[in-house]
Amino acid sequence: MVKNVINISLGEKIDINKTTQKHAGIQFVTYLNHESAKVKIEMLKNNEGLVRFLLSDKKFNKLENSLDRWGYFICISNNRNGLLKMLEV
């Protein structure tokens, strides 16, 4: 991707050939799903499909904008169904 950004800025051709076929998704953690999300994150901690997670110390009991989220977790999988299972809370 970085190489393509450089090539674009230089007016050169970019390489758009796929190198991998993966599915990625994000699950946001809020006051509505925090208990099941914490359990899911613990289950996924040793799974290479869990890319990143963040759980904030600040706890909001409302959901009016993106700042009211408690956190998130991001997963990748080789197939859509596997990804959906990982993100399910």
Summary of the structure (lengths in Angstrom):
residues: 89
radius of gyration: 17.2
end to end distance: 31.9
largest distance: 50.3
contacts: 199
relative contact order: 0.24
helix: 34%
strand: 22%
